[in-house]
Amino acid sequence: MRWLSPEQVTWTSLRVHLTLWNTLVSLLIVGSCVAAARLAVRSALYHEADSTLRAECTEVVLASEDPRDDTQSVVDVLRRKAASHEHRGWFSHLLSEDGMTIWRSSRCPDVVASFPPQRKDRLENIVQLPGYRYVRHRIDLGSSPPLHVRIGTSTAGLDAAVQSLTRSLTAVGLGMAILTPLIGYWMAVRATRPVAEILRTADSLRPTRLGDRLPIRGARDELDQLSVTINRLLDQVADHVDRQRQFLADAAHELRGPLAAIRSSLEVAVSRERTAGAYRNTIDDVLEETAHLAKLANDLLLLAESDGEPTGEPAAGVELTRIARQTVDMFTGVAEERGIDVQVVTAQPVLARVDAGQFRQVIGNLLDNAIRFTPAGGNVRIALAQAANGSPVVLQVRDTGVGIPTADVPRVFDRFFKADQARTRGERGGGLGLPICRAIVARHGGTISLASEQGRGTVVTVHLPAADGGLLTLAEPSQPAHFAGIAS
């Protein structure tokens, strides 16, 4: 799939989406405000008109409260009101109790005059007719039947004011409808400019330039956090690639030695006629180098299989004590030949959720290292601890060997690292034993550590997580903890 460049503007681009959404939301807000303002102004105008009309009706009623007043006096009052408010377009209408017109002003429309009184049981009410609005009020004249006075006005002026305001607001809304997309797009461009920079830099990243990183503007916003997160990932990728390159270089170097030795031995063997014994010695040398190559190849394959993401816990627990005893039995002959005492120290069977085959490899690598770097008369102890069923498990392999220089301890888990060869007594290792152990333990969610003191020995401690993922941390032993075996 081909991605668009940051400069291209299409309907699928983020800045267009932001502009459209911003425009839509703005127009909805403007439209809602125009409608709300129109309704509010109309309501206010009508409420003000109703208040004025009700006040005029009240004045008419108050002017007619004299018991001597009759219908004619009410008409006189209404006539004066109509004359004084003629310029405002008001009208007056006086009706009897049965709805007959007693008097009406010249401006009183027929639609109002012919409209029967509504809700005569109430003292006052407001009536809205098409184009007109009036207030009706009842006038009690003592013993005479009550009269009903109507004072109203045309709503054309009110509606015209509302329409004028609506036109003004609509013009403002249209102006905003034109400006909003432009302003919205300008804001979207500014908002997405850092994203465009990120895309441009990300598009220029190459495996050959692992030092390139995304820009950080210093705004400390979400985009800066995104850049920091991606840069952290790029750091991890660069570190991984560097380690893989170093691993390939180290592997090629380790393979080159045996291959060169095999080729040299064969070239010497075929350079001239030799005795059968000489050919046999050459074949023995080649077989030794081939065996070393086979072990190195197997270690590389095992490391490639083990160096991955942590696996899920096995469905059932494995008796780690039994695996340790079986592994010790495999090394018993070599240990006795070298005069080294090897024992498994545990008070009870220890269960762990691990892969039996892989942890047989871990214990085997640790035992092989400990035996090869422990002088005659020394001892190697495998200790397993578990506080209770289901609790975390700790595996320790301790020897009384030659130990490891303090400067070399931090590097013992590096691939192909080999400590001072002078202490190996001619032993040959590939430098992958401890890295394989670390990879297997890590895949099971555990940790492995090493402590050593030259001349006293080395101890390797493996912490395996419990079923709930907790880790058990042992207190430091009273004597220096030492485990050998860096070379393998």
C-alpha positions in Angstrom: 0.0 0.0 0.0 1.4 3.4 -1.0 1.0 6.1 1.6 0.4 9.7 0.7 3.1 12.2 1.4 2.4 14.9 4.1 2.1 17.6 1.5 -0.7 15.9 -0.4 -4.2 17.0 0.4 -7.0 14.4 -0.2 -10.3 13.6 1.3 -8.6 10.9 3.3 -6.0 13.2 4.9 -6.2 13.9 8.6 -6.2 17.7 8.1 -9.2 17.5 5.8 -11.0 15.3 8.3 -10.2 17.8 11.1 -11.4 20.7 8.9 -14.7 19.0 8.0 -15.4 18.0 11.6 -14.5 21.5 12.8 -16.7 23.1 10.2 -19.6 20.8 10.9 -19.4 21.4 14.7 -19.0 25.1 14.2 -22.0 25.3 11.9 -24.1 23.3 14.3 -23.2 25.6 17.1 -23.8 28.7 15.0 -27.2 27.4 13.8 -28.2 26.5 17.3 -27.2 29.9 18.5 -29.2 31.7 15.7 -32.3 29.6 16.5 -31.9 30.1 20.2 -31.4 33.9 19.8 -34.4 34.1 17.5 -36.6 32.3 19.9 -35.3 34.3 22.9 -35.8 37.7 21.2 -39.3 36.7 20.0 -40.3 35.6 23.4 -38.9 38.7 25.0 -40.7 41.0 22.5 -44.0 39.2 23.0 -43.6 39.2 26.7 -42.9 42.9 26.7 -46.0 43.6 24.5 -48.2 41.4 26.8 -47.0 43.3 29.9 -47.8 46.6 28.3 -51.2 45.5 27.1 -52.1 44.1 30.5 -51.0 47.3 32.2 -53.3 49.3 29.9 -56.2 47.0 30.7 -55.6 47.4 34.3 -55.7 51.2 34.0 -59.1 50.9 32.2 -60.4 48.7 35.0 -59.2 51.0 37.7 -60.7 54.0 35.9 -64.1 52.2 35.9 -64.2 51.2 39.6 -66.5 54.1 40.6 -70.0 52.6 41.4 -71.6 55.5 39.5 -69.8 54.5 36.3 -71.9 52.9 33.7 -71.1 51.4 30.3 -70.8 54.9 28.7 -68.1 55.9 31.1 -66.1 52.7 30.2 -66.5 53.6 26.5 -65.2 57.1 27.2 -62.2 55.8 28.9 -61.5 53.4 26.0 -62.0 56.2 23.5 -59.4 58.3 25.2 -57.0 55.3 25.3 -57.5 54.6 21.6 -56.8 58.2 20.7 -53.6 58.4 22.9 -52.2 55.2 21.5 -53.3 55.5 17.9 -49.8 56.1 16.7 -48.8 52.7 18.2 -51.4 50.8 16.2 -53.3 49.6 19.2 -56.9 48.8 19.2 -59.7 48.6 21.9 -62.8 46.5 22.0 -65.6 46.4 24.6 -68.0 43.5 24.7 -71.0 42.5 26.8 -71.2 39.3 28.8 -72.9 37.5 25.9 -70.2 38.6 23.4 -72.0 41.5 21.7 -69.8 44.4 20.6 -70.6 47.5 22.6 -67.8 49.7 21.2 -64.6 49.2 19.2 -61.9 51.5 18.0 -61.3 52.2 14.3 -58.2 50.0 14.3 -59.9 47.0 15.8 -59.9 44.4 13.0 -63.0 42.3 12.1 -61.2 39.1 13.0 -60.9 40.3 16.6 -64.3 41.8 16.8 -66.0 38.6 15.6 -64.0 36.4 17.8 -66.1 35.2 20.8 -64.8 35.9 24.3 -62.6 33.1 25.6 -62.5 31.8 29.2 -64.9 34.4 30.6 -64.7 32.7 34.0 -61.1 34.0 34.3 -60.4 37.6 35.2 -57.9 38.0 32.4 -56.4 36.0 29.6 -54.1 36.6 26.5 -55.4 35.6 23.0 -53.3 35.1 19.9 -55.0 35.4 16.5 -53.4 35.3 13.1 -51.6 38.7 12.9 -53.0 40.1 16.1 -52.6 39.7 19.9 -54.8 41.1 22.6 -55.4 41.0 26.4 -59.0 40.5 27.6 -60.0 41.7 31.0 -63.3 41.5 32.8 -64.9 44.7 34.3 -67.4 44.2 37.1 -69.9 47.1 37.3 -71.7 46.2 40.6 -75.3 45.2 39.9 -74.9 45.5 36.1 -73.6 42.5 34.1 -69.9 42.5 33.7 -68.2 43.8 30.6 -65.1 42.5 28.8 -62.5 44.9 27.5 -59.9 43.9 24.9 -56.7 45.9 24.2 -54.4 44.6 21.6 -52.0 45.3 18.8 -50.9 43.9 15.5 -48.0 41.4 15.7 -46.6 42.5 12.3 -44.2 44.9 14.0 -43.0 42.2 16.5 -42.6 39.7 13.7 -40.8 42.2 11.6 -38.3 42.9 14.4 -37.8 39.1 14.8 -37.3 38.7 11.1 -34.8 41.6 11.0 -32.8 40.0 13.8 -33.0 36.6 12.0 -31.6 38.1 8.8 -28.8 39.7 10.7 -27.9 36.5 12.5 -28.2 34.5 9.3 -25.8 36.9 7.6 -23.3 36.4 10.4 -23.9 32.6 10.2 -23.2 32.6 6.5 -20.0 34.6 7.1 -18.9 32.1 9.7 -19.8 29.3 7.3 -17.4 30.7 4.8 -14.6 31.6 7.3 -14.9 28.4 9.4 -13.5 26.0 6.8 -10.6 28.4 6.0 -9.8 29.0 9.6 -10.3 25.3 10.4 -8.0 24.2 7.7 -5.4 26.7 8.8 -5.6 25.3 12.4 -5.6 21.7 11.1 -2.4 22.4 9.1 -0.8 23.9 12.2 -2.0 21.0 14.4 -0.8 18.3 12.0 2.5 19.9 11.1 4.3 18.0 13.8 2.7 14.8 12.5 3.9 15.7 9.0 7.4 16.1 10.4 7.1 12.7 12.1 5.9 11.1 8.9 8.7 12.7 6.8 11.4 11.6 9.2 9.8 8.1 9.6 9.7 7.8 5.8 13.4 8.6 5.6 14.4 6.0 8.2 16.7 3.3 6.7 18.2 0.1 8.3 21.6 1.5 7.3 21.0 4.7 9.4 19.9 3.4 12.8 20.9 6.6 14.5 18.1 8.7 13.0 15.4 9.7 15.4 12.1 11.6 15.3 12.1 15.3 16.2 11.0 16.4 19.6 9.6 19.9 19.7 9.8 20.3 23.5 6.0 21.1 23.8 5.7 18.0 26.1 2.3 17.2 24.5 0.9 13.9 23.1 2.9 14.3 19.9 6.2 14.7 21.8 5.2 11.6 23.8 4.6 9.8 20.6 8.0 10.8 19.3 9.7 9.8 22.5 7.9 6.4 22.5 8.9 5.7 18.9 12.4 6.9 19.5 12.6 4.5 22.5 11.5 1.7 20.1 14.1 2.8 17.6 16.7 2.7 20.3 15.7 -0.9 21.1 15.7 -1.9 17.5 19.1 -0.3 16.9 20.5 -2.1 20.0 19.0 -5.4 18.8 20.4 -5.0 15.3 23.8 -4.1 16.7 23.7 -7.1 19.0 22.7 -9.3 16.1 25.5 -7.9 13.9 28.0 -8.5 16.7 26.5 -12.0 17.2 26.9 -12.8 13.5 30.5 -11.4 13.5 31.3 -13.5 16.6 29.7 -16.6 15.2 31.6 -16.2 12.0 34.8 -15.7 13.9 34.2 -18.8 16.0 33.3 -20.9 13.0 36.3 -19.6 11.0 38.9 -21.1 13.5 37.8 -24.7 13.3 37.1 -24.5 9.6 40.6 -23.1 9.0 42.1 -25.8 11.2 40.3 -28.5 9.4 41.3 -27.1 6.0 44.9 -26.7 7.1 45.1 -30.3 8.4 43.6 -31.7 5.2 45.9 -29.6 3.0 48.9 -30.8 4.9 47.7 -34.4 4.7 47.3 -34.3 0.9 50.4 -32.3 0.2 52.5 -35.5 0.1 52.4 -39.2 0.8 52.3 -39.9 4.6 52.2 -43.0 6.8 48.9 -44.5 8.0 49.7 -43.2 11.5 50.1 -39.7 10.2 46.8 -39.9 8.3 45.1 -41.2 11.5 46.4 -38.3 13.5 45.1 -35.9 10.9 41.7 -37.6 10.9 41.7 -37.4 14.7 42.4 -33.7 14.6 39.7 -33.2 12.0 37.2 -35.2 14.0 38.0 -33.1 17.1 37.5 -29.8 15.2 34.3 -31.3 13.6 33.0 -32.2 17.1 33.7 -28.6 18.2 31.9 -27.3 15.1 28.9 -29.6 15.8 28.7 -28.4 19.4 28.9 -24.8 18.3 26.2 -25.2 15.7 23.9 -27.0 18.2 24.5 -24.2 20.7 23.7 -21.6 18.1 20.5 -23.4 17.1 19.5 -23.8 20.7 20.2 -20.1 21.4 18.1 -19.1 18.4 15.2 -21.2 19.7 15.5 -20.0 23.3 16.1 -16.3 22.6 12.5 -15.2 22.2 9.5 -13.8 24.1 8.6 -15.3 27.4 6.5 -18.4 27.1 3.3 -19.2 29.0 3.6 -21.4 32.0 3.4 -25.2 31.3 0.1 -26.7 32.2 1.6 -29.0 34.9 4.5 -28.6 37.3 7.8 -30.5 36.8 9.8 -32.0 39.6 13.0 -29.9 39.3 14.8 -32.1 41.9 14.5 -35.2 39.7 15.8 -33.3 36.7 18.8 -32.1 38.7 19.6 -35.6 40.0 19.3 -37.0 36.4 21.7 -34.3 35.1 24.2 -35.0 38.0 24.2 -38.7 37.1 25.2 -37.8 33.6 28.3 -35.8 34.9 29.2 -38.3 37.6 31.9 -40.1 35.5 33.6 -36.8 34.5 33.5 -35.5 38.0 35.0 -38.7 39.5 37.7 -38.7 36.9 38.6 -35.1 37.9 38.3 -35.8 41.6 35.3 -33.4 42.1 32.4 -34.1 44.5 29.1 -33.3 42.9 25.8 -33.4 45.0 22.2 -32.3 44.9 21.2 -30.6 48.2 17.5 -30.4 48.8 15.2 -31.2 51.7 12.2 -32.1 49.7 11.0 -32.5 46.1 10.8 -29.1 44.4 8.1 -28.4 41.7 8.4 -25.7 39.1 6.3 -24.9 36.0 9.1 -25.2 33.5 10.0 -27.2 30.3 11.8 -30.3 31.5 14.0 -30.6 28.4 15.1 -26.9 28.4 15.9 -26.9 32.1 17.9 -30.1 31.8 20.0 -28.1 29.4 20.3 -25.2 31.9 21.4 -27.4 34.7 23.7 -29.3 32.4 25.4 -26.1 31.2 25.9 -24.9 34.7 27.3 -28.2 35.9 29.6 -28.5 32.9 31.0 -25.0 33.6 31.4 -25.7 37.4 33.2 -29.0 36.9 35.5 -27.7 34.2 36.7 -24.8 36.3 36.9 -26.6 39.6 40.3 -28.1 40.5 40.7 -31.7 41.9 39.5 -32.1 45.4 36.9 -29.4 45.0 33.1 -29.8 45.2 30.0 -28.7 43.3 26.6 -28.3 45.0 23.2 -27.9 43.4 20.7 -26.5 45.9 16.9 -26.2 45.3 14.6 -24.2 47.6 10.8 -23.8 47.7 9.1 -22.5 50.8 5.8 -24.3 50.1 3.9 -25.9 47.2 3.1 -23.3 44.6 5.7 -20.8 46.0 8.6 -19.5 44.0 11.6 -21.8 43.3 15.3 -20.9 43.6 18.0 -23.0 41.9 21.7 -22.5 42.9 24.8 -24.1 41.5 27.8 -23.5 43.7 31.4 -24.5 43.1 34.8 -24.1 44.8 36.6 -23.4 41.6 39.1 -20.8 40.4 36.5 -18.1 40.2 36.1 -15.2 37.8 37.9 -11.9 37.7 35.7 -9.1 39.1 36.0 -7.1 35.8 34.7 -10.1 33.8 31.6 -10.9 35.9 29.3 -8.3 34.2 30.1 -9.8 30.8 29.8 -13.5 31.5 26.3 -13.7 29.9 27.5 -12.0 26.7 27.6 -14.3 23.7 31.0 -15.7 22.9 32.6 -14.0 25.8 35.5 -16.0 27.3 37.4 -15.1 30.4 41.1 -15.4 30.8 42.1 -18.6 29.0 45.0 -19.1 31.3 42.6 -20.4 34.0 40.9 -22.9 31.7 43.7 -25.5 31.8 43.4 -26.0 28.0 39.6 -26.4 28.2 37.8 -25.3 25.1 34.4 -23.7 25.1 32.2 -21.8 22.7 31.1 -19.0 25.0 27.4 -19.7 24.6 26.6 -21.8 27.7 25.6 -19.0 30.0 23.8 -17.0 27.3 21.7 -20.1 26.5 20.9 -20.4 30.2 19.8 -16.8 30.4 17.6 -17.1 27.3 15.9 -20.2 28.6 15.3 -18.7 32.0 14.0 -15.5 30.5 11.6 -17.4 28.3 10.1 -18.8 31.5 9.8 -15.4 33.1 12.7 -15.9 35.5 16.1 -14.3 36.2 19.6 -15.6 36.4 22.6 -14.0 38.2 26.2 -14.8 38.9 28.6 -13.9 41.7 32.2 -14.9 42.0 35.4 -14.5 43.9 38.8 -15.5 42.4 40.3 -18.5 44.2 37.2 -19.3 46.1 34.5 -20.2 43.5 31.4 -19.1 41.8 27.6 -19.3 42.5 24.9 -19.0 39.8 21.4 -18.3 41.1 18.2 -18.9 39.1 14.9 -17.4 40.3 11.8 -19.0 38.8 8.5 -17.2 39.1 5.6 -18.8 41.0 2.3 -19.4 39.4 1.2 -15.9 40.3 4.3 -14.3 38.8 6.0 -13.4 42.1 9.8 -13.8 42.5 11.6 -15.1 45.6 14.7 -13.3 46.5 17.2 -15.1 48.7 19.4 -13.4 51.2 23.1 -13.2 50.4 24.9 -16.4 51.7 27.2 -15.9 54.7 30.1 -17.2 52.6 30.9 -15.9 49.2 28.6 -17.5 46.6 30.6 -18.8 43.7 29.7 -20.6 40.5 32.0 -21.4 37.7 31.5 -21.9 34.0 31.8 -18.8 32.0 33.5 -20.4 29.1 30.9 -22.7 27.8 
